[in-house]
């Protein structure tokens, strides 16, 4: 694995581990001064054996916690801290226990320290090897991004100099921290939910995670259903033709995989490595190609003799949008790596993926309302949409449908969405029809009195502006209204009216949106219909 694919933060010795080393080193020194008893009682021996077993168990738990941390499991850090504390307690107890050798207890600590040291050493060796690759031989077997790795690494000097001395990147940082601060924070929140789907694809391709975040923040703010005016779609905004070259498009079910975070990340990684191979491993030129077109970038690169993007003869040949795009992506990537230096407090979210199985029909809108905002300042609609790009937010999904979610969302669903007042309120709000609030009446035309009641009050007959007969009575109750006629049976088909959407039709005739779309061959996620089109009302009922 190339060195740049591992962040320095992931390879550092955990803070709790480092803090424990100093007192344990002192304990090791003390133990060398404590003579061991020649013979132990059964009671002392049993106590020593129990401490040894506790130390081994804590070491095992710590190793398991490290695996969780590498898999972005939020419980990993808590488990590792607990294991370290238990190991410290064992050492303290060992110093007081007759016949217990602290050097034996410290063996586990030594193994963990050595494992971390070896990991760091391997990372350094990988980085050194990556820097020594030339244009042939072994270089052909690794991604082209290897020679550009230092640009977006935590300690990459070229990246540091770019940010320090490049006014365009500095202006980009300023914009992200001021006018675009909200979108930047939203991009980070959205990315955290999709990280386990997207980041492994860049990691396998040897590309920095910060680059993935920078592109996504600039392209879509992490909204998978984002579509541009020129037809680019998805979280990483692939054009149709380019996406098709890299395996994106209709998957046969009507769903466009450009909207899928995992598949779009894989395609973006392949695309960027292809560009890096053509454009002298220049991240800036590759980003210019991503935004302004690979053909244009290649022509400019070849005509300039491979000059840097910031060279005036190169820079001025790109359109204004691309000249803005490149520094903004680099700026977002830099802030992703160095948030604290700029006063950014990226929120931590529960991003452990889990499956949510619907116990009754529902929609993403309804789930968003009943789940509430516990653990999320903005609620869960965007996260649910991003994790389930095949479904529209207002589409009703049948009971038994399985959605991608997080452990927190599943817990909230079971607590609030299966039954109870909040579940009922959510369903009522989603089913409400604004058009039913409109009362269509006109002024009354009053005619002369036709008859008088027994008590002397007069009844007037008249008509409304619409020509509907009315009776206006004073002084006595109006006649009871007639019972409403029974509803007609659901028709077999329906002619689309101007302004109708498939979801409108589904609500009107109590249909499942997906079933209705499937019966009429309509493709997700838009389910486009047009006025005058006649659709079958399959599976609908009163």
Secondary structure as GFF3:
##gff-version 3
##sequence-region A 1 542
A	DSSP	three_ten_helix	3	5	.	.	.	ID=ss1
A	DSSP	alpha_helix	8	11	.	.	.	ID=ss2
A	DSSP	alpha_helix	15	31	.	.	.	ID=ss3
A	DSSP	alpha_helix	42	70	.	.	.	ID=ss4
A	DSSP	alpha_helix	75	96	.	.	.	ID=ss5
A	DSSP	alpha_helix	102	132	.	.	.	ID=ss6
A	DSSP	three_ten_helix	137	141	.	.	.	ID=ss7
A	DSSP	three_ten_helix	144	152	.	.	.	ID=ss8
A	DSSP	alpha_helix	157	165	.	.	.	ID=ss9
A	DSSP	alpha_helix	167	177	.	.	.	ID=ss10
A	DSSP	alpha_helix	181	204	.	.	.	ID=ss11
A	DSSP	alpha_helix	209	219	.	.	.	ID=ss12
A	DSSP	alpha_helix	240	245	.	.	.	ID=ss13
A	DSSP	three_ten_helix	257	259	.	.	.	ID=ss14
A	DSSP	alpha_helix	261	278	.	.	.	ID=ss15
A	DSSP	alpha_helix	283	292	.	.	.	ID=ss16
A	DSSP	alpha_helix	294	304	.	.	.	ID=ss17
A	DSSP	alpha_helix	312	315	.	.	.	ID=ss18
A	DSSP	alpha_helix	320	337	.	.	.	ID=ss19
A	DSSP	three_ten_helix	340	342	.	.	.	ID=ss20
A	DSSP	beta_strand	353	357	.	.	.	ID=ss21
A	DSSP	alpha_helix	364	371	.	.	.	ID=ss22
A	DSSP	alpha_helix	381	387	.	.	.	ID=ss23
A	DSSP	beta_strand	402	406	.	.	.	ID=ss24
A	DSSP	alpha_helix	407	416	.	.	.	ID=ss25
A	DSSP	alpha_helix	421	431	.	.	.	ID=ss26
A	DSSP	three_ten_helix	434	437	.	.	.	ID=ss27
A	DSSP	beta_strand	444	452	.	.	.	ID=ss28
A	DSSP	beta_strand	458	464	.	.	.	ID=ss29
A	DSSP	beta_strand	469	473	.	.	.	ID=ss30
A	DSSP	beta_strand	493	495	.	.	.	ID=ss31
A	DSSP	alpha_helix	502	508	.	.	.	ID=ss32
A	DSSP	alpha_helix	513	519	.	.	.	ID=ss33
A	DSSP	beta_strand	534	536	.	.	.	ID=ss34
###
